[in-house]
């Protein structure tokens, strides 16, 4: 099998640190337009532009360098990850464009396999790939720009939390740790299998469940970690989030790997960004902190529903194949983030 060379960081661990990103964007005037329903203000998953009272246009892009040596898996997961932003907004993907960087002058066959992986994900999502752009670069980079649609009245953002809601997480945490261990030859086969299957899984059915049960807010969990995205959701909503670490689903074996020190560098950048922004209950172990800060590639959805609907949400998610879905916390009035 053709194999890719791995860069220092791949997948969503390659994101620019959140603190640097905030400094970069501070004070930028992006222009105002009353038709922009969701812009840059709350750091949401995608932008939404109003076309009519019944139709909003969802726009997003996501791309990253390889997180694995398998070019097909890399392409497939990169595409699933890009599509997830549309699902997180309560939208339906319509079409996508490939975004590709690849070394010139060498064997181009792995690039075709990368594109085939992306195409497989697009076909599973039921959308066409209608174009793209490719430039020469020392390291492969692949992803998509995705166009979607959403009913403005049913759109789900990261800013809709209300006190007293239950928080549901659809996929397990630990892909960053698992891929770091795989690079070192330390990842158990079952841990790797579960991590790969989680990253390959579309968030389409999860978004449908969230929408049908009236989710008030939603985000997908990617490179800024469960804590990072929960912090952004709480800040955007001006509400508080309490997470119960005992209820957070972890990929089997990920806790042992984190305890061994198989932790990607982005974990520490996430920790730096969140310093002073969250509270930990007494006795929260270091390896569990690392997992809560673990950068996820193609992670699950975190959404808020009324408490009486949370158990049904989990049951429906598990019936749809999200085997690790669970209720991981609740919202409170006092703004902030706490882990118990």
C-alpha positions as CSV (number, residue, x, y, z in Angstrom):
1,X,0.0,0.0,0.0
2,X,1.2,3.5,-0.8
3,X,2.1,5.4,2.4
4,X,2.3,9.1,3.2
5,X,5.1,10.7,5.1
6,X,3.8,12.2,8.3
7,X,4.5,15.9,9.1
8,X,5.3,17.0,12.7
9,X,1.6,17.6,13.2
10,X,-1.4,16.4,11.2
11,X,-5.2,16.4,11.3
12,X,-6.7,19.1,13.5
13,X,-3.7,19.1,15.7
14,X,-2.2,21.4,13.0
15,X,-4.5,24.2,13.7
16,X,-3.0,27.6,14.5
17,X,-3.2,28.0,18.3
18,X,-6.5,29.6,19.4
19,X,-4.7,32.4,21.3
20,X,-2.7,33.3,18.2
21,X,-5.8,33.2,16.1
22,X,-7.7,35.5,18.4
23,X,-4.8,38.0,18.3
24,X,-4.6,37.8,14.5
25,X,-8.3,38.5,14.0
26,X,-8.8,41.2,16.8
27,X,-10.0,44.5,15.4
28,X,-10.4,43.3,11.8
29,X,-13.3,45.0,10.0
30,X,-14.9,42.3,7.9
31,X,-17.8,44.4,6.8
32,X,-21.3,44.3,8.0
33,X,-24.4,43.0,6.1
34,X,-27.8,42.4,7.6
35,X,-28.0,39.2,5.6
36,X,-25.1,37.6,7.5
37,X,-26.8,35.5,10.1
38,X,-23.6,34.0,11.5
39,X,-20.2,35.6,11.0
40,X,-16.9,35.7,12.8
41,X,-18.2,37.2,16.1
42,X,-18.8,34.0,18.0
43,X,-16.3,31.7,16.5
44,X,-19.0,29.4,15.1
45,X,-18.5,26.3,12.9
46,X,-19.6,27.9,9.7
47,X,-20.9,31.2,8.2
48,X,-24.6,31.6,7.3
49,X,-25.9,34.0,4.7
50,X,-29.6,34.7,4.4
51,X,-31.0,34.2,0.8
52,X,-34.7,34.4,1.7
53,X,-36.9,34.0,4.8
54,X,-36.9,30.2,4.2
55,X,-33.3,29.7,3.0
56,X,-29.9,30.4,4.5
57,X,-26.6,29.5,2.7
58,X,-24.0,27.7,4.9
59,X,-20.4,28.2,3.9
60,X,-17.3,26.6,5.5
61,X,-13.9,25.3,4.7
62,X,-11.6,22.9,6.5
63,X,-8.3,21.3,5.5
64,X,-5.2,19.8,7.2
65,X,-1.9,17.8,6.6
66,X,-1.9,14.0,7.0
67,X,-2.7,12.5,10.4
68,X,-2.0,8.9,9.1
69,X,0.0,7.2,6.4
70,X,-3.0,5.8,4.6
71,X,-3.8,8.3,1.8
72,X,-7.4,7.0,1.3
73,X,-8.2,7.2,5.0
74,X,-6.6,10.7,5.2
75,X,-8.7,12.0,2.3
76,X,-11.9,10.4,3.7
77,X,-11.5,11.8,7.2
78,X,-10.5,15.2,5.9
79,X,-13.7,15.4,3.9
80,X,-15.9,14.1,6.8
81,X,-14.3,16.7,9.0
82,X,-15.2,19.5,6.6
83,X,-18.7,18.3,6.1
84,X,-19.2,18.3,9.9
85,X,-19.3,22.1,10.1
86,X,-22.5,22.2,8.0
87,X,-24.1,19.5,10.1
88,X,-23.2,21.4,13.3
89,X,-25.2,24.4,12.1
90,X,-28.3,22.2,11.5
91,X,-27.7,22.4,7.8
92,X,-27.6,20.1,4.8
93,X,-24.5,19.9,2.6
94,X,-25.2,20.6,-1.1
95,X,-21.8,20.5,-2.8
96,X,-18.1,20.7,-2.2
97,X,-14.8,21.9,-3.7
98,X,-11.5,20.2,-3.1
99,X,-8.6,22.1,-1.5
100,X,-5.3,20.4,-2.3
101,X,-1.6,21.0,-1.8
102,X,0.9,18.4,-2.9
103,X,4.6,18.1,-3.8
104,X,5.2,18.4,-7.5
105,X,7.6,16.4,-9.6
106,X,7.2,13.1,-7.7
107,X,4.7,10.2,-7.5
108,X,1.3,11.7,-7.9
109,X,-0.6,8.4,-7.4
110,X,-1.1,9.0,-3.6
111,X,-2.8,12.3,-4.4
112,X,-5.3,10.5,-6.5
113,X,-6.0,8.1,-3.6
114,X,-6.4,11.0,-1.3
115,X,-9.0,12.5,-3.7
116,X,-10.7,9.1,-3.9
117,X,-11.0,9.0,-0.2
118,X,-12.6,12.5,-0.2
119,X,-15.0,11.4,-2.9
120,X,-16.1,8.4,-1.0
121,X,-17.0,10.6,2.0
122,X,-18.9,13.0,-0.3
123,X,-20.8,10.1,-1.8
124,X,-21.8,8.9,1.6
125,X,-23.0,12.4,2.4
126,X,-25.0,12.4,-0.9
127,X,-23.2,15.5,-2.4
128,X,-21.2,16.1,-5.6
129,X,-17.6,17.5,-5.7
130,X,-17.9,20.2,-8.3
131,X,-14.4,21.6,-8.6
132,X,-11.3,22.6,-6.5
133,X,-7.9,24.1,-6.5
134,X,-4.4,22.5,-6.3
135,X,-1.0,24.1,-5.7
136,X,2.5,22.7,-5.2
137,X,3.6,22.4,-1.6
138,X,6.3,20.4,0.3
139,X,3.7,18.7,2.5
140,X,0.3,17.3,1.4
141,X,-2.7,19.3,2.6
142,X,-6.3,18.3,1.8
143,X,-9.7,19.3,2.7
144,X,-12.9,20.9,1.3
145,X,-14.9,24.1,1.0
146,X,-18.5,23.0,1.5
147,X,-21.7,24.8,0.6
148,X,-24.9,23.9,2.4
149,X,-28.4,25.1,3.1
150,X,-30.3,25.7,6.3
151,X,-33.8,26.8,7.4
152,X,-33.0,30.1,9.2
153,X,-35.7,29.3,11.7
154,X,-34.1,25.9,12.6
155,X,-30.5,27.0,12.4
156,X,-28.4,25.8,15.4
157,X,-25.4,27.9,16.5
158,X,-23.0,27.8,19.4
159,X,-24.7,30.8,21.0
160,X,-28.1,29.4,22.1
161,X,-27.4,27.8,25.5
162,X,-30.0,28.4,28.2
163,X,-29.6,27.5,31.9
164,X,-30.8,24.1,32.9
165,X,-30.2,22.2,29.7
166,X,-28.5,18.9,29.3
167,X,-25.4,18.5,27.1
168,X,-25.0,15.5,24.8
169,X,-21.8,14.4,23.2
170,X,-22.1,12.1,20.2
171,X,-18.5,10.6,19.7
172,X,-15.8,9.5,22.1
173,X,-12.8,11.7,22.9
174,X,-9.2,10.6,22.3
175,X,-8.3,10.7,18.6
176,X,-5.4,13.0,19.2
177,X,-3.9,10.7,21.8
178,X,-4.5,7.6,19.6
179,X,-2.9,9.1,16.6
180,X,0.1,10.3,18.6
181,X,0.5,6.7,20.0
182,X,0.2,5.3,16.5
183,X,3.1,7.4,15.3
184,X,5.2,5.9,18.1
185,X,4.0,2.3,17.4
186,X,2.3,2.2,20.8
187,X,-1.4,2.3,19.9
188,X,-3.2,-1.0,20.6
189,X,-5.1,-2.3,17.5
190,X,-8.5,-1.9,19.1
191,X,-7.9,1.7,20.2
192,X,-6.7,2.5,16.7
193,X,-9.8,0.8,15.1
194,X,-12.3,2.7,17.3
195,X,-10.5,6.0,16.7
196,X,-10.5,5.5,12.9
197,X,-14.2,4.4,12.8
198,X,-15.1,7.5,14.9
199,X,-13.3,9.9,12.6
200,X,-14.8,8.3,9.5
201,X,-18.4,8.6,10.9
202,X,-20.5,11.4,9.4
203,X,-22.3,13.7,11.9
204,X,-25.3,13.7,9.6
205,X,-27.6,11.4,11.6
206,X,-26.5,13.0,14.8
207,X,-27.4,16.5,13.5
208,X,-30.8,15.1,12.5
209,X,-31.4,13.8,16.0
210,X,-30.3,17.1,17.5
211,X,-32.6,19.1,15.2
212,X,-35.7,16.9,15.7
213,X,-35.3,17.1,19.5
214,X,-35.0,20.9,19.4
215,X,-31.3,21.4,20.2
216,X,-30.8,25.0,21.4
217,X,-27.0,25.1,20.6
218,X,-24.5,22.9,18.9
219,X,-20.9,22.7,17.9
220,X,-18.5,20.1,16.6
221,X,-15.5,19.0,18.7
222,X,-12.3,19.3,16.7
223,X,-8.8,20.7,17.2
224,X,-9.5,23.0,20.1
225,X,-10.6,20.1,22.3
226,X,-13.8,19.3,24.2
227,X,-12.9,22.0,26.8
228,X,-11.9,24.5,24.1
229,X,-15.1,24.2,22.2
230,X,-17.3,24.1,25.3
231,X,-15.6,27.3,26.5
232,X,-16.4,29.0,23.2
233,X,-20.0,27.8,23.4
234,X,-20.4,29.1,26.9
235,X,-18.8,32.4,26.1
236,X,-20.9,32.9,22.9
237,X,-24.1,32.1,24.9
238,X,-23.0,34.0,28.0
239,X,-23.9,31.0,30.0
240,X,-22.1,28.4,32.1
241,X,-21.3,24.8,31.4
242,X,-20.6,22.0,33.9
243,X,-19.1,18.8,32.6
244,X,-18.8,15.5,34.5
245,X,-15.6,13.8,33.5
246,X,-16.9,10.5,34.7
247,X,-19.6,10.7,32.0
248,X,-17.3,11.8,29.1
249,X,-16.8,8.9,26.7
250,X,-13.2,8.1,25.9
251,X,-11.9,5.9,23.2
252,X,-11.0,2.5,24.8
253,X,-7.4,2.6,25.7
254,X,-7.0,6.3,25.3
255,X,-6.7,7.0,29.1
256,X,-3.9,4.5,29.4
257,X,-2.1,6.1,26.5
258,X,-2.5,9.6,28.0
259,X,-1.2,8.3,31.3
260,X,1.9,7.0,29.4
261,X,2.5,10.4,27.9
262,X,1.2,9.9,24.4
263,X,-0.1,13.5,24.1
264,X,0.1,15.6,21.0
265,X,1.7,19.1,21.2
266,X,-1.6,20.8,20.5
267,X,-2.9,19.6,23.8
268,X,-0.5,22.0,25.6
269,X,-1.4,24.9,23.3
270,X,-5.0,24.3,24.2
271,X,-4.1,24.3,27.9
272,X,-2.3,27.6,27.5
273,X,-5.2,29.1,25.7
274,X,-7.7,28.0,28.4
275,X,-5.5,28.9,31.4
276,X,-7.7,30.7,33.9
277,X,-10.8,30.0,31.7
278,X,-12.0,26.8,33.4
279,X,-12.3,25.3,36.9
280,X,-11.4,21.7,37.7
281,X,-12.9,19.8,40.6
282,X,-10.5,18.5,43.3
283,X,-8.5,15.5,42.3
284,X,-8.9,15.7,38.5
285,X,-6.0,13.5,37.3
286,X,-3.4,15.0,34.9
287,X,-4.1,12.3,32.2
288,X,-7.8,13.2,32.3
289,X,-7.0,16.9,31.9
290,X,-4.9,16.0,28.9
291,X,-7.8,14.0,27.3
292,X,-10.3,16.9,27.9
293,X,-7.7,19.1,26.1
294,X,-7.0,16.5,23.4
295,X,-7.3,18.0,19.9
296,X,-9.9,15.9,18.0
297,X,-9.9,15.2,14.3
298,X,-13.4,14.8,12.9
299,X,-14.9,14.7,16.3
300,X,-18.5,14.5,17.4
301,X,-21.2,17.1,18.1
302,X,-21.8,18.7,21.5
303,X,-25.4,19.9,21.7
304,X,-27.9,21.1,24.3
305,X,-31.4,19.9,24.8
306,X,-34.1,20.2,27.4
307,X,-33.4,17.6,30.2
308,X,-36.5,15.6,29.5
309,X,-35.3,14.9,26.0
310,X,-31.6,14.0,26.8
311,X,-32.2,10.3,27.5
312,X,-34.2,10.0,24.3
313,X,-31.4,11.8,22.4
314,X,-28.8,9.3,23.6
315,X,-31.0,6.3,22.8
316,X,-31.7,7.6,19.3
317,X,-28.0,8.4,18.7
318,X,-26.9,4.9,19.8
319,X,-29.6,3.4,17.5
320,X,-28.0,5.4,14.6
321,X,-24.6,3.9,15.4
322,X,-23.1,6.5,17.7
323,X,-22.2,3.8,20.3
324,X,-20.4,6.1,22.7
325,X,-23.1,8.9,22.8
326,X,-23.9,10.2,26.3
327,X,-25.0,13.0,28.5
328,X,-21.8,14.7,29.7
329,X,-23.0,17.8,31.6
330,X,-25.5,20.6,32.0
331,X,-25.8,24.3,31.7
332,X,-26.0,26.9,34.4
333,X,-26.7,30.6,34.6
334,X,-23.3,31.7,35.9
335,X,-21.0,32.1,32.9
336,X,-17.9,29.9,32.8
337,X,-16.7,26.3,32.4
338,X,-16.3,23.8,35.2
339,X,-15.3,20.1,35.2
340,X,-16.3,17.9,38.1
